Amino acid sequence: MSDSNPDHTPRRIVLAVVVSTFFVGFGGGVIFPILPNLGEVLGISAAMVGLILAANRWTRLVANAPAGILVDRIGTRKPFVVGLAIEGVATFGYVLAIYASRPDTFLGGAVGLVSPNPEVWFLLARVLWGLGSALVFATAYTITADVSDADSRGTSMGIVRAGITFGFPAGLVLGGIVSELYGNSAAFVLAAAFAGLASVIAFVVVPETHVEETDTSVKPWDLELTVPALTVGFVNFGLYFAYVGVLFSTLVIYLRVESLTISTEILGYAVVFGEQGTSGMLMAITVLMGAIFTISGGVLSDSVGARVPVLVFFLVLNCIGFLVLTLAGSFFSVVVGCILIGAGQGGVGGPLTALLADLTAEERMGRAMGTNNILGDVGGGLGPLISLPLAETIGFSIMYAISAGIALLAGLILVVGVYAHTGSMSPTVEESVL
């Protein structure tokens, strides 16, 4: 869709999407270093912690398809702004969850009149976050696909994905360090404030890019079930199962079990972080590498003129990273493994969404992103539910070895799916664009 407003240049629009998703991403990461340990303090079982961490993804299973269809019907602007605002409210819900566990405070007593169980408030906040993020993810990439050309789409998708990704490590650091210095509530309040800022930026800057006329009818069964959408979606499933579902959900516990934490000296002062702060730092490094290579992967796929070779390379890199973790015997090797996993995960991001846009008709892009997000969330939702309860049974090395195999299987699915649709295992961008 064309926009006659000279201020609405593609670069300006992409930048606004990047900034908005970066700020709201804080709330996505802040909970991971805090909740696994907080569960023990508040008396929440490992299974319940896993359910809370996965609740946003299970919610998106229901919300992703309607969100994608809604985008194709009414456009991108309203769902994008509303989704960001919902995520801000959800992040503040973490604060209510903390105070629900403190009946001695006024707010805690008031909240306790509704439910004295903090796990209920954490769960509700994660469900609300899932609704908001379904709208944000469906719109952010669709906006980018609308305003970018095929020969620069990988770069644009990589930049937007990097914006989303960079916010997550900021939240991880926020959750790990600020919670240790000032308390968990302070970390959650700060994350909620940034999420509110994100919705304001989107409201002021982001225009409509997708439709000329709105159609409010939404059919939940009107999904994109083509070979490209399902192929990209299943690759997304495997990556999120291993990355968020296994690595991020178990890392803080793994560090505690193995007694691997940060202990160093800065300017003559001993600096020691517990497993929450250490896991926050490691996950931030992982996601930071992912954000860097998301941009690099997108640029590389544009330069090569083909998405598949770049995708296969980074999937193999992801596999190697998990294999390093299976052999990790020191903190340094854990850092190396996390760096490789982050680089592999990130390098896939830009080219994968660009490939989906290349192979999908513009008027179906919202639906295609909905299908992709559904499968990714199934993977991310199953991960915590499976990995946390089984960690003590099968051991971390086995879980990480399985995750390495998932990356290779994702590569096989990618090649087979692309070949089935295009007749080539590595079609050029020109051959792929509809």
N, C-alpha and C positions, 0 to 999 in steps of 0.2 A: 504494500500500500504506500502511495506517495504522500508526502507531507509538504505543503507549500510554505510553512513557517521556516524562515532562514535560520532561526535559532535551533531548529530540530535537525541538525546534521547527524549522520550516522555515528560519527565519533562522539559527539556530545551525548547522544542517547545511550550508547554503549557505556560511556563513562558514568552516567547517572545510574545505570543498572549495576555497574561494578561497585560504586560507592554504597548504594543502598543495601545490596546483598552482603557487602563486607561488614557493615555495622550490625545488621540483624544476625549475622553468623555467630556473634559472640554468644548468644543464648544457646546455640546448638552445641558449642564446645564446653561451656562453663560447667555443665553438670557432670561430665565424665570423670574428672579427677576427684570430685567431691562425693558423689553418691555411693560408689562401691564401699568406701570406708564409712561414710555416714550411715549406711545401712546397718553396720554392726553397732554403731553408737545408739541408733534409734530403735534397734531390735527388729529391723527389716530383714527377712530371709534373703539368701542369695537368689532364689527363684523369683522373689518379688522385685528385687533390684533389677534383675534381668528383664522382667516384665515392664518395669517403669522405663528403662533405657530403650526398650523396643516399642513402647506404646505409640510413639509418634509415627513410626514406620507402619505399624499395623493400621493406624488411623488413615494414613495416606493410601493404604490399599483400597479403602472405600472412597476416599476423596480424590485420588489422582485422575481417574477416568472422567468423572463429572467436571473436574477442574480443566482438563484438556479440552473437553467438548465445549465448555463454557467459553474458553478463549477463542475457539473457532466461531462461536456464535455471537458473542458481544464484544470481543476484542481483548486487548491485553492490559490497558491502563487501569481500569477499575479493579480487576482481580489482583493485579500486582500491588497496588497501594493498600487494598484491604488485607491482602495476605500478610504484608509487612506489619500492619497495625495489629493483626491477630497474634503474630509471633511476639510482639512487644508485650501484650497483655499476658501471654502464656509465660514469658520469662519472669514477670512479676509474680506469677503463681508459685514459683519456687520459694519466694519470700514468705508467702502465706503458708507453704508447707513447713518451713522452718519454725515459724511462730506457732503453728498448730501443735508442735511438740513441746511448747513452753507455756503451760497453763498458768504460770506465775506472772506472766505479762498481760497487760490489758488486751493487746491485739490477739495474743495467744488464747486468752480466755474467750474473746468474741468468736474467733474462728473455731475454737473448741466446741462452741454451742452447736455448730453444724456437724463437725466431725473431729474428734480428738486424735485421729490417726493421721500422721504426716504422710504416710504412703498414699492415702487417698488423694491428697492435694498434689503430691508429686505426679501421680498418675493422671489426674485431670489436667494438670499443666502440660504434660507431654502429649495428651490427646489433642488439646487446643493447639499446641505447637505443630502437630501433624496436619491439622486443617489449614493453618496459615502457610506452612511450607509447601503444601500441595499446590496452592495458588501461586506462590512465588516461583517454584521450580517450573511449573507449566508455562508461566509467562516470561521469565527471564531469558530462557533459550529461544523461545518463539520470537520475542522482540529482536533478539540478535540475528536470528535467521531472516527475519523480515527486512532488516536494514543492511545486511551484508551481501556481497557478491560471492559467487562460487569460488573464485580464485583467492579470496581473503577470508573465507568463512571459517577455516580452521583456526586462523589467528584470532578472529573475533570471538569465536566460541571458547578458545583457550583463555582469552583475557577475562571473559565473563565468569567462566568456571573458576579461574584463579581468584577473582574477587570474592566469590562465594566461599572458596577454600581458605583464603587468607583470614577471613573472619573467624573461622573455626579454631585455628591455633591461637588466635588472640583470646578466644574464650577459654581454651585449655590453660593458657598461662594465667589468665584472670582467675579461673577456678582453682588452680593449684597454688599460686603464690598469694593472691589477695585473701583467699580463704584462710591461709595459715597466718597471715599478718593481721588481718582485720576481722576475720570471721566469715562464715558462709553467707550470711545475709547481705553483707556489704558487696560481695562478689555478684550476687544475684541482682541487687538493686542497680549496680553500675551497668550490668549487661542489659537490663530492662530499659535504662535510660538511652543507651545507644540504639536499641531496637526502635524506640520511639522516634529518634532522630532519623533513622532510615526511612520510615514511612513519610515523614515530612519532606525529605529530599525527593523521594519518588513522586509525591503529590505535586511538587512545584515544577519539576523538570521533565518527567517522562511523559511523552505524548501517546496518543493512540497510533498503533502501527499496523494493525492486523485486519481490521474490517472497516468498510464504509458504512454499512447498515447493520444494525443489531438484530439478532433473532434470539429471543430468550428461551426458546424450547430446547430442552436438554434431555437426550435419551441416554441413560447410563449404559446401554448395550451398544451404543454407536462408537465402538472402539476401532483402533487401527491394528488389525491382525494380519498385516502383510508380512512377507518374509523379512524385509529389512527391519521393520519395527520389532519383530520377535527376536531376530538375531541380535540386534543391538541390546535389546532388553535382557536377554539371557546372559550376555557378556556382563552387563551391568549387575545382574543378579549375583554372579559368581564373585565379582570384585567387591561388592558391598558386604556379602556374607563374610568374606575373609578379612576385609579391611576394618570396617566399623563393627561388624558382628562378632568377630573373633579377637582381632588385635586390640582394638580400643576398649573392648569390654573386659578383657582379661589382663591387660598390661599392668595395672596398678596392683593386682593380686599377685601376679608373677614376680614383680619387683619385691613385694613383701616376703614372699616365700623364699626367693633366692637371696634376700638381703642385699639387693642392688639399689643403692640410692646415691644421690650426688653429695659428695663431701670434698670441699676444696678450701683454699685460702685466698682471700682477696684483700690486698693492702694490709696484710698482717692479721686479718680477722678470719676466724674459721666460719665457713658458710656451709651449713648442713640442711638439706631438704629431706623431708620424709618421703614416703612412697607416693603421697598425693602430689606434692610439688615436683618430684622427679618424674612421675608419669605424665604430668602436665607438660613438663619441658620436653620429654621424649615425643609425645604426641604432637606437640607444637612443631618440633623439628621435622617430624614425618610429614605433617600437613604443609609446612613451609616448603619442603622439597617438592611436594605434590603440586603446590601452586606455581612454583618456578617452572617445573617440567610440563605443567599443563599449557603454559604459554609456549614453551619450546616445542612441545609435541604438535601443537596447532600450527605454528610457523613452519615446522619441518614438513608436515603433511601438505601444506600449501606449496612449499618450495619443491618437494619431490613430485607433486602433482598426483599423488596416490595416498590413500589413507591406510590401507591394509598393512603394507610393510612396516610402517611406523607403529601401528597398533600391536603387531606381533612382537616387535622388538621390546616395547615397554611391558607387555605381558610377561615375557621371559625375564625381564629385569625384576618384576614383581615377584615372580617365582623364586628367583635367586635370593631375594631379601628374606623370604620366609624360611628358606633352607638355612640361611645364616643363623636365624633365630633358633632353629632346632639344635644347632651345634654351639650356641652361645654359652660361654663359660665365664664371661667377664662383662663388665658394664660397657666397655669399649665395643665389644662385638654386638651387644644389643643396639648400641647407637648406629653401628654400620648397617645392621639388618633393617632398622627403622628407616634409615636414609634411603636404602635401596627400595624398600616397599613403597615409601612415599614417592620416590621418583617414578617408579613403575606405574603406580596408581594414577599419579598426576599426568604422566605422559599419554595415558590412554584417554583422559577426559576430553580434551579439545577435539582430537581427530574423531572420537567415537560419536559425539553429538553432531559434528560436522558431517560425518558419513550419513547419519540418520537424516539430516536436512537435505543432503545431496540426493538421497534415494526416495524422498517423500514429497508429494505435491504440496505446494504452499498452503492450500486451503485445508489440508489434513495434518499440518504440523503440530497443532495443539493436541490432537488426538494421539499422534505418534509419541509425543513427549509424555502424555498420560500413560500410555502402554509401557514406555521405557521406565518411567518412575515407579509404576506398580511393581514391575519385576525387580527393580533395584531395591525397593522397600521390602519385598518378600525376603530377599537375601539379608538385608540389614536387620530385619525383624527376627528372622530365624536364628541369626548368629548369637545374640546375647542369651536367648532362651536355651540354646543348645550348649554353648561354650561355658557359661558360668557354672551350671550344675555339674557338667561333666569334667571340669578342670581337675578336680581332685581324683577322679576315677581313671581317666585315660592319660593324664599328664599334659603339660604344656607342649612338650616336644612333638607329641603325636598330633595335637591340634594344629600346630604350626606347619607340620609336614603335610597334613591334609590340605591346608590352605595353599601351600605351594602347588599341589596337584590341581587345585581348582583353577589357578591362573593358567596352567597349560591347557586344561579342558576348555576354558573360555576362548583361548586362541584357536582351538580346533573348531569350535562352534562358529566363530567369526568367519574363518576361511570357507567352511562348508556353506554357511548361509549366504555369503556374498557370491560364491560361485553358483549356487542354485538360482539366485536372482539375476545375475548379470552374465553368466557364462564364462566369467574370468575370475581367477583367484585373487587378482590384484588389478582391478579396473582403474583407469585414470579418473581424475575428477571430472573431466569433460564427458567421459563415458557414463559416469554415475548420475550426473545432474539431470533431473526430469525437466 
